[in-house]
Amino acid sequence: MKHIQRESLCHDPIHGYIPFISVVEPGETSERQLLDHPWLQRLRQIHQLQTAWWVYPSAEHTRFQHVVGSMHMAGRAVASLYPSLQEICPDVPSRGYVECLCRMAALLHDVGHGPFGHFFDTHFLKDHGLTHETLGAHIIREELGELLAEVRRCPNSELEAGEQLDPEQIAWLIMRPKGDDTDGKPRWLVMLRSLFCGLYTVDNMDFVLRDAYMSGYSEKAYDLDRLLRYSFFSERGLTIHQRGLNALLRFMQTKSELFRAVYFHRTVRAIDKTLEGLFRDSKEHLFPGNPLDDLDDYQGFTEWSLLIDVARWHKSDNVALRSVGERWKKLLSRQVEWESVYERNLAFKADDSEQSSIFSSVELVTQAIRGKLPEENRELEMQIDLPRHIYRPDARAATAGQNFLFHTATGSIRPLTDDQLFNQMPVTHKMCRVYLRKDATREQAAAVGRAVDELLGSRGEDDLTNM
């Protein structure tokens, strides 16, 4: 009865009831305190689908809903995986410690995001040598560390006497692996990292279900229960039993389909192209420099605040601000500057050289297309878009080598690539789209199509699509 009195529930369209701890002893931090903290509440004002909500009317869900779902996923994953982790790492802390650690890392993995999510990483944070992960890790250490150190319980378990949650471990879990950053880290913690940056993570297991449902793509994108049931930690790392392999492949295929159909939708990317120019010309007015130097202001900097600000700029007395404000006004009315006129798709397998492809750089593609255009169209204003989705980590990637396969017949643990079905899946999928200004003529669009056909060939099996 006591644990029920400590808990609250929120109802989620994806996971049903999600429990979290609301009532704790004096001196402890409850999960509710963190959920209600301004650093978490600001995520209610940042869309999960950075610009796709302008294309999919029902996909208005936010980063906040996603991180709450990810926290719940972390609890489910630890409940399923902790016994096997304890078996191979006898020095692992209590289940309560591991569960609280993973729930907090999942809840906070997006805390550093700015307006428009990953777009903001590329077009703003990168200027300051930051990503949402590095910024988020700083927020965890410096802004939330004291609260996190006093978290002692979650709905299914609690820390043992003498244990104290380490905010540094939470910050490390949310960071993308690089180099030899596992030096000095306990083996059990390194094992847990696969739940945050492997093939199937507490992050992407939630967002695949959530984004598919909210966009109308699918009500049940993959079999989550089967995927968790047949997963365990082996001596090699996070391992999937052969009986669960089809569930994993379905998950990977659905995730890839979401990239093609939703995240990389031609109009979504046209909005991104329009937004790129606006960000380039608006940066100095949007936020005054490095967020690390002004975290208080960054806490209040969200999509809501940005869109409210830019909506007023067209009335400014400042000529430059008024000019860019007119462009923002058009975007807020969903008037985009670019339109896709041509699309080409290509899948790269493990033995393919992606860098030697015509798709390797925007500059290369642009130059090659212009060389094939008629003289009168050589200076045609165009944008080349090369969105790239990683199906599975390349063997050389930092995130590779974290997932394995249990082979039933021999009882052996093998690389996933030993399975023929898995091995046939591409490593990456890339699109090549050509965008022209909205006022381009049909003749100009046709000239671009002929130029790309001549450049790349027009065989149907190459998955050529004229838009």
C-alpha positions in Angstrom: 0.0 0.0 0.0 2.9 2.4 0.9 4.3 2.3 -2.7 0.9 3.2 -4.2 0.7 6.2 -1.9 4.1 7.4 -3.1 3.2 7.1 -6.8 1.3 9.2 -9.3 0.2 8.2 -12.7 0.1 9.9 -16.0 -1.8 8.4 -18.9 0.0 8.1 -22.2 -1.5 7.1 -25.6 1.6 4.9 -26.3 2.4 3.2 -23.0 -0.8 3.5 -21.1 -0.4 4.4 -17.4 3.1 5.7 -16.6 3.9 5.7 -12.8 6.4 8.0 -11.2 7.3 8.8 -7.6 5.7 11.9 -6.1 6.1 11.4 -2.3 9.5 10.9 -0.7 11.1 11.3 2.7 12.5 14.7 3.7 15.9 15.3 2.0 15.1 13.1 -1.0 14.3 14.2 -4.5 11.2 12.7 -6.1 10.8 12.0 -9.8 8.0 14.5 -9.8 10.3 17.3 -8.7 12.4 16.7 -11.7 9.4 16.4 -14.0 8.2 19.7 -12.7 11.6 21.4 -12.9 11.8 24.3 -15.4 14.5 22.5 -17.3 12.1 19.7 -18.0 9.0 21.8 -18.4 10.6 23.9 -21.1 10.5 20.7 -23.3 6.7 21.1 -23.5 7.5 24.1 -25.7 9.8 22.2 -28.2 8.2 19.9 -30.7 9.4 16.3 -31.0 9.2 16.4 -34.8 11.3 19.6 -35.3 9.4 20.8 -38.5 7.3 17.8 -39.5 4.4 19.1 -37.4 3.9 21.7 -40.2 3.3 18.8 -42.5 1.5 16.2 -40.3 -1.3 18.1 -38.5 -1.7 15.5 -35.7 2.0 15.3 -34.9 2.0 18.1 -32.4 3.6 16.1 -29.6 6.6 17.6 -27.7 10.0 16.6 -26.4 8.4 16.4 -22.9 6.0 13.6 -23.8 8.9 11.8 -25.4 11.2 12.0 -22.4 8.5 10.9 -20.1 7.9 7.9 -22.4 11.7 7.2 -22.6 11.9 7.2 -18.8 9.1 4.6 -18.7 10.9 2.6 -21.3 14.1 2.7 -19.2 12.2 1.2 -16.3 10.8 -1.6 -18.4 14.2 -2.3 -20.0 16.0 -2.5 -16.6 13.2 -4.7 -15.1 13.8 -7.2 -18.0 17.6 -6.9 -18.3 18.9 -6.4 -14.7 19.1 -10.2 -13.8 21.4 -10.9 -16.8 23.5 -7.8 -16.1 24.0 -8.9 -12.5 25.0 -12.3 -13.7 27.9 -11.1 -15.9 28.8 -8.0 -13.7 28.7 -9.2 -10.0 29.9 -5.7 -8.9 26.8 -4.0 -10.4 25.0 -1.8 -7.9 21.5 -2.7 -6.7 18.6 -2.9 -9.2 17.2 0.3 -7.5 20.4 2.2 -8.4 20.5 0.9 -12.0 16.8 1.6 -12.5 16.9 5.1 -11.1 20.1 5.9 -13.0 18.6 4.8 -16.3 15.3 6.4 -15.7 17.0 9.7 -14.9 19.3 9.5 -18.0 16.3 8.7 -20.2 14.3 11.6 -18.7 17.1 14.0 -19.2 18.6 12.9 -22.5 17.0 15.8 -24.4 17.3 18.5 -21.8 19.8 20.4 -23.9 17.6 20.7 -27.0 16.9 24.1 -28.4 14.1 25.2 -30.8 13.6 22.8 -33.7 15.7 20.1 -32.0 18.4 18.6 -34.1 18.1 21.5 -36.6 19.2 23.8 -33.9 22.3 21.6 -33.2 23.4 22.0 -36.8 22.5 25.6 -37.4 23.3 27.2 -34.0 24.9 25.1 -31.3 27.6 23.9 -33.8 28.9 27.5 -34.0 29.8 27.2 -30.4 31.3 23.7 -30.5 28.2 22.3 -28.8 25.5 19.6 -29.4 22.3 19.2 -27.4 24.1 16.2 -25.7 27.1 18.2 -24.5 24.9 21.0 -23.4 22.6 18.6 -21.8 25.4 16.9 -19.9 26.5 20.3 -18.6 23.0 21.1 -17.4 22.8 17.7 -15.7 26.1 18.3 -13.8 25.8 21.9 -13.0 22.1 22.7 -12.8 20.5 19.4 -11.7 23.3 17.5 -10.1 22.4 18.2 -6.4 18.8 17.2 -7.0 19.8 14.0 -8.9 22.2 12.9 -6.1 19.2 12.8 -3.8 17.0 10.5 -6.0 16.6 7.3 -4.0 13.6 5.5 -5.4 11.5 4.8 -8.5 8.2 3.0 -8.9 9.6 -0.6 -8.9 12.7 -0.3 -6.7 14.9 1.9 -4.5 18.6 2.4 -3.8 20.2 0.4 -1.0 21.7 2.0 2.1 25.0 3.6 1.3 24.2 4.1 -2.4 24.0 7.6 -4.0 23.1 8.4 -7.6 26.1 9.8 -9.5 25.0 12.7 -11.8 28.3 12.2 -13.7 27.2 8.7 -14.7 23.9 10.1 -16.0 25.7 12.8 -18.0 28.0 10.1 -19.5 25.2 7.8 -20.5 23.5 10.5 -22.6 26.6 11.4 -24.5 27.5 9.9 -27.9 30.5 7.6 -27.6 33.8 8.8 -28.8 37.3 7.3 -28.7 38.4 5.7 -25.5 35.9 7.4 -23.2 35.2 4.1 -21.4 38.5 4.2 -19.7 38.0 4.0 -15.9 34.3 3.3 -16.3 32.9 0.2 -14.5 31.9 -2.6 -16.9 28.3 -2.6 -15.9 28.0 1.1 -16.8 29.6 0.5 -20.2 27.1 -2.3 -20.8 24.2 0.0 -19.9 25.3 2.5 -22.6 23.9 0.3 -25.3 20.4 1.2 -24.0 21.2 4.8 -25.0 23.3 4.6 -28.1 22.9 1.1 -29.6 20.6 -0.3 -32.3 17.5 -0.2 -30.1 17.5 2.2 -27.2 15.1 3.6 -24.6 15.1 6.7 -26.7 14.3 5.3 -30.2 12.1 2.5 -28.9 9.8 5.3 -27.6 10.0 7.7 -30.5 9.4 5.1 -33.2 6.2 4.1 -31.5 5.2 7.7 -30.6 6.1 9.4 -33.9 4.4 6.6 -35.9 1.2 6.9 -33.9 1.1 10.7 -33.7 1.8 11.2 -37.4 -0.8 8.6 -38.3 1.8 6.3 -39.9 1.0 3.3 -37.7 -0.8 2.5 -34.5 1.6 -0.3 -33.5 4.8 0.2 -35.3 6.7 -2.8 -34.0 6.4 -5.5 -31.3 8.0 -3.9 -28.2 7.1 -6.7 -25.8 8.8 -9.4 -27.9 11.9 -7.2 -28.5 12.3 -6.8 -24.7 11.4 -10.4 -23.9 14.2 -11.8 -26.0 16.9 -9.3 -25.0 19.5 -9.9 -22.4 23.1 -9.0 -21.4 25.7 -11.5 -22.3 29.5 -11.4 -21.8 29.6 -9.6 -25.2 27.0 -6.9 -24.5 23.3 -6.3 -25.2 22.2 -9.5 -27.0 19.0 -10.6 -28.8 17.9 -14.2 -28.8 17.3 -15.6 -32.3 13.6 -15.8 -31.5 13.5 -12.0 -31.1 15.4 -11.2 -34.3 12.4 -10.6 -36.5 11.1 -8.1 -33.9 14.4 -6.3 -34.1 14.4 -6.2 -37.9 10.8 -5.0 -37.9 11.8 -2.2 -35.5 14.8 -1.2 -37.7 12.7 -1.3 -40.9 9.9 0.8 -39.3 12.4 3.4 -38.0 13.9 3.6 -41.5 10.4 4.0 -43.0 9.7 6.9 -40.6 12.8 8.7 -41.8 11.7 8.3 -45.4 8.0 9.0 -45.0 8.0 11.6 -42.1 11.3 13.0 -41.0 12.7 13.3 -44.6 9.3 14.1 -46.3 10.0 16.4 -49.2 7.9 19.2 -47.8 9.5 18.8 -44.3 12.9 19.2 -45.9 11.6 22.2 -48.0 10.6 23.9 -44.7 14.1 23.0 -43.3 15.7 24.6 -46.4 13.6 27.8 -45.9 14.5 27.7 -42.2 18.2 27.4 -42.9 18.2 30.8 -44.6 16.1 32.4 -41.9 18.5 31.1 -39.2 21.5 32.3 -41.0 20.1 35.8 -41.2 18.5 35.8 -37.7 21.1 34.2 -35.4 22.3 37.4 -33.8 18.7 38.4 -33.0 17.6 35.0 -31.7 20.0 34.3 -28.9 23.0 36.4 -27.7 25.9 33.9 -28.1 27.0 30.7 -26.4 24.2 29.2 -24.3 26.8 28.0 -21.7 27.4 31.7 -20.9 23.7 32.4 -20.2 21.9 29.3 -19.1 19.1 31.3 -17.4 18.1 32.8 -20.8 18.6 29.5 -22.6 16.1 27.9 -20.2 13.5 30.3 -21.4 14.5 29.9 -25.1 12.1 27.6 -26.8 10.1 27.3 -30.0 7.3 29.2 -28.3 9.5 32.1 -27.4 11.2 32.1 -30.7 8.1 32.0 -32.8 6.4 34.7 -30.8 9.4 36.9 -31.1 9.9 36.5 -34.9 6.2 37.0 -35.5 6.6 40.6 -34.3 9.7 41.4 -36.4 7.9 42.5 -39.5 6.7 45.5 -37.5 10.1 46.5 -36.2 11.6 50.0 -36.8 14.9 48.2 -37.6 15.0 47.9 -41.4 17.1 44.7 -41.3 15.0 43.1 -38.7 11.8 44.1 -40.5 13.1 42.5 -43.7 13.9 39.1 -42.2 10.6 39.4 -40.2 8.7 39.5 -43.5 10.3 36.2 -44.4 9.4 34.7 -41.0 5.9 35.9 -41.5 5.6 33.9 -44.7 7.0 30.7 -43.0 4.5 31.1 -40.1 1.8 31.1 -42.8 3.5 27.9 -44.1 4.7 29.6 -47.3 8.0 27.9 -48.1 10.5 29.1 -50.6 11.5 25.8 -52.1 9.9 22.9 -53.9 11.2 19.4 -54.6 11.4 18.7 -58.3 13.5 15.6 -58.4 14.4 12.7 -56.0 16.8 9.8 -56.2 17.3 7.1 -53.5 20.3 5.0 -52.8 21.0 2.3 -50.2 24.6 1.6 -49.2 25.6 -1.9 -47.9 28.7 -2.7 -45.8 31.0 -3.2 -48.8 29.9 -0.1 -50.7 32.0 3.1 -50.7 29.6 5.9 -49.8 32.3 8.5 -50.1 33.0 7.6 -53.8 29.3 8.1 -54.7 28.0 11.1 -56.5 25.9 11.5 -53.3 29.0 12.2 -51.2 28.7 16.0 -51.1 26.2 18.8 -51.9 29.0 20.7 -53.8 29.8 17.7 -56.0 26.2 17.0 -56.9 25.4 20.7 -57.6 28.5 21.1 -59.9 27.7 17.9 -61.7 24.1 18.8 -62.4 24.9 22.3 -63.6 27.4 20.8 -66.0 24.6 18.8 -67.6 22.0 21.7 -67.8 21.4 23.7 -71.0 23.3 26.9 -71.1 20.3 29.0 -70.3 19.7 27.1 -67.1 23.3 26.9 -65.8 22.7 29.7 -63.2 19.4 28.4 -62.1 19.0 28.8 -58.3 18.7 25.4 -56.7 19.2 23.6 -53.4 20.6 20.1 -53.2 19.4 18.0 -50.2 21.2 14.8 -49.2 19.4 13.5 -46.1 21.0 10.4 -44.7 19.6 7.8 -42.4 21.8 5.1 -40.7 20.0 1.7 -40.7 22.7 0.2 -38.6 26.1 1.4 -37.3 29.0 1.0 -39.7 31.7 -1.3 -38.2 33.9 1.8 -37.8 31.3 3.9 -36.0 31.6 4.7 -32.3 28.2 3.3 -31.7 28.9 0.0 -33.4 29.8 -3.3 -31.6 27.1 -2.9 -28.9 24.5 -5.4 -30.0 24.9 -9.2 -30.5 22.9 -12.3 -31.5 22.4 -15.5 -29.5 22.4 -18.4 -31.9 20.0 -21.1 -30.7 21.5 -24.2 -32.3 25.1 -23.6 -31.0 24.4 -21.5 -27.9 27.0 -19.0 -29.1 27.0 -15.3 -29.1 27.8 -13.8 -32.5 27.8 -10.4 -34.2 24.4 -9.5 -35.6 26.0 -9.4 -39.0 26.3 -13.2 -38.9 22.6 -13.4 -39.6 21.8 -13.3 -43.3 18.6 -11.3 -42.9 20.3 -8.7 -40.8 23.4 -8.6 -43.1 21.2 -7.9 -46.2 19.9 -4.7 -44.6 21.7 -1.6 -45.8 24.1 0.3 -43.6 22.8 3.7 -44.7 20.0 5.1 -46.9 20.5 8.4 -48.6 18.2 10.6 -50.7 19.3 13.1 -53.3 16.7 15.8 -53.9 16.8 18.9 -56.1 14.8 21.9 -54.9 14.0 24.9 -57.0 12.4 28.2 -56.1 8.6 28.0 -56.0 8.4 30.3 -59.0 10.6 28.0 -61.2 8.9 26.9 -64.4 7.9 23.4 -65.4 10.5 23.6 -68.2 13.2 24.4 -65.7 12.2 21.5 -63.5 12.1 19.2 -66.5 15.6 20.3 -67.5 16.9 19.5 -64.0 15.3 16.0 -64.3 16.9 15.3 -67.6 20.3 16.5 -66.3 20.2 14.2 -63.3 18.9 11.3 -65.5 21.9 11.8 -67.8 24.2 12.1 -64.9 23.1 9.0 -63.0 21.1 6.9 -65.5 17.4 6.4 -65.3 17.0 2.6 -64.7 13.8 1.8 -62.7 15.7 -0.5 -60.3 17.7 2.5 -59.1 14.5 3.7 -57.4 14.2 6.9 -59.5 11.3 9.1 -58.6 10.2 12.2 -60.5 8.2 14.5 -58.3 
